[in-house]
Amino acid sequence: MTTIDTSLPPEPSGAAAGLAAQHADTHPLKLYGGWFCPFVQRSWIVLEEKKIPYQYIEINPYKKEASFLAMNPRGLVPTLAVPAGAHGSEQKPLFESNIISEYLDEEYSDDSKYGPSLLPKDPYDRARARLWIDHISSKIIPAFYKLLQHTNEKPFTLDDGRKELHKSIHALTDQMDAKGPFFAGEQLSMVDICLAPWAKRLWLIDHYKNGGTGIPAQGQDEEWGRWREWFKAITERKSVKETWSADDRYIIAYQRYADDTTNSEVGQATRQGKRLP
């Protein structure tokens, strides 16, 4: 029998609390989320960047309502409830954050109302963007959790974990537009949004692990200069800051990862060396 984590604060705080309150009124398009979840933040950022009207509903991860489980039997967040029918009284669910993000970008494609697409219009450039989104999902994010969940019992050292994270980040930054600050240049894209929530959480590795991420905070060195330019631009982006709760809440939430005691699906997959769900 799996022991659940019970220490998690039940609601967003800080800037995210204010944003959630602004989107508390009933709306046919609903984002079911958890303030602590980076996958939720990814989809939430897209909603804000596209200026899409929506309702935000916080889900207690340990006491899910039957109506939510009926819509998404896996019980995972984010879940997007898409209106169906003439009056939007019925809902069609979508889950998996990258899929939700692409749906929102395609469904709300009127540039005059929702701004430019977050994926390139050129088929090759769009395919290339998806390649690097996959790199983030399959390389950088797993390396983040592997380093954060390191304990002395692991068959790899902290330095090994840092090297894996650095290698995955450099592979991405080597492909960034030289003009910057974002992956494709001046305009934010889905590639940037895909990584943004974990960029915001990197300081947790510095907080919990001796030597932290090992990424230098300043300097003009060629190795990390492009990363720092991107990191500053994405972490200071309005949509990223406004979907962020108070820092001390994340320290509470991620203690279980740092101790490698979390029973989240992501934590268990990392522990077992499996692909993240």
C-alpha positions, 0 to 999 in steps of 0.5 A, spaced: 500 500 500 502 506 497 503 512 503 501 518 500 504 525 502 500 529 506 505 535 508 503 539 502 499 546 503 492 546 499 492 552 495 496 557 491 500 563 495 503 569 493 502 571 486 499 565 484 494 566 489 492 572 486 492 570 479 487 564 481 483 569 484 482 573 478 480 566 474 475 563 480 469 565 476 465 560 472 467 559 465 466 553 460 474 552 459 477 550 466 484 548 468 484 543 473 491 544 477 495 544 483 500 550 485 506 546 486 506 542 479 511 544 474 506 541 469 500 545 471 505 551 471 507 550 463 499 550 461 497 555 465 503 560 462 500 558 455 493 560 458 496 567 460 501 568 454 495 567 449 490 571 454 485 566 453 479 566 458 479 560 463 477 558 470 482 556 474 480 550 479 485 548 484 485 540 486 487 537 492 491 531 490 490 527 496 482 528 496 480 528 488 472 529 487 468 523 484 466 528 478 474 530 477 476 522 477 470 521 472 473 526 467 480 524 468 480 517 471 488 518 472 487 523 477 493 527 474 493 535 473 493 539 469 487 537 466 483 541 461 476 541 461 474 543 454 467 546 453 462 541 448 455 543 446 452 549 444 452 552 451 458 549 453 454 545 459 458 538 457 466 538 458 471 534 454 477 533 458 484 533 455 491 532 459 498 531 459 501 538 459 504 539 452 498 536 449 494 541 452 499 547 451 499 545 443 491 544 443 490 551 446 495 554 441 491 551 435 484 552 438 486 560 440 489 561 433 486 568 432 493 573 432 489 579 433 485 576 439 490 571 442 497 573 439 502 570 435 502 562 435 507 559 440 510 554 435 513 556 428 508 556 422 514 553 417 513 546 417 520 544 418 521 549 424 515 547 427 518 540 427 525 542 430 521 546 435 518 539 437 524 536 437 527 540 442 521 540 446 522 532 446 529 533 449 527 538 454 522 532 456 526 526 455 533 529 458 533 536 462 527 534 466 529 527 468 536 530 469 533 535 474 529 530 478 535 525 478 539 530 481 534 533 486 533 526 488 540 524 489 541 521 496 548 517 498 545 510 497 544 512 489 549 509 485 551 515 482 555 521 485 552 529 485 557 530 481 555 525 476 548 528 476 550 535 475 554 533 469 548 530 466 544 536 467 549 540 464 550 536 458 543 536 457 542 544 458 548 545 453 545 541 448 539 545 448 543 552 448 547 550 443 541 550 438 538 557 441 538 563 436 544 567 437 540 573 438 536 571 443 534 572 449 529 566 447 530 559 444 528 562 437 530 569 438 526 575 440 519 572 441 517 567 446 515 560 444 513 553 446 520 551 447 521 556 452 515 555 456 516 547 456 522 548 460 520 555 464 517 551 470 523 547 472 528 553 470 524 557 476 525 551 480 533 550 479 534 554 486 531 548 490 537 544 488 541 549 490 537 549 497 537 542 498 544 539 495 551 540 497 554 544 491 547 545 488 546 545 480 554 547 479 551 553 474 555 559 475 551 565 477 555 570 473 560 571 469 561 572 461 564 565 460 562 562 453 559 556 456 554 559 460 553 566 457 547 564 453 544 560 458 544 565 463 541 570 458 535 565 457 534 564 464 533 571 466 528 572 460 524 566 462 524 567 469 522 574 469 517 573 464 510 576 467 506 569 465 512 565 469 512 570 475 504 570 476 503 563 476 508 562 481 507 561 489 511 563 495 518 560 495 517 557 502 511 553 499 516 550 494 521 548 500 515 544 503 513 541 497 520 539 494 523 536 501 520 529 499 523 529 493 530 532 496 529 526 501 527 521 495 521 519 499 516 522 494 510 517 492 509 522 486 509 518 479 514 523 477 518 521 483 517 514 483 519 513 475 526 517 477 527 512 482 526 506 478 530 509 472 524 509 468 521 515 463 517 520 466 509 519 466 
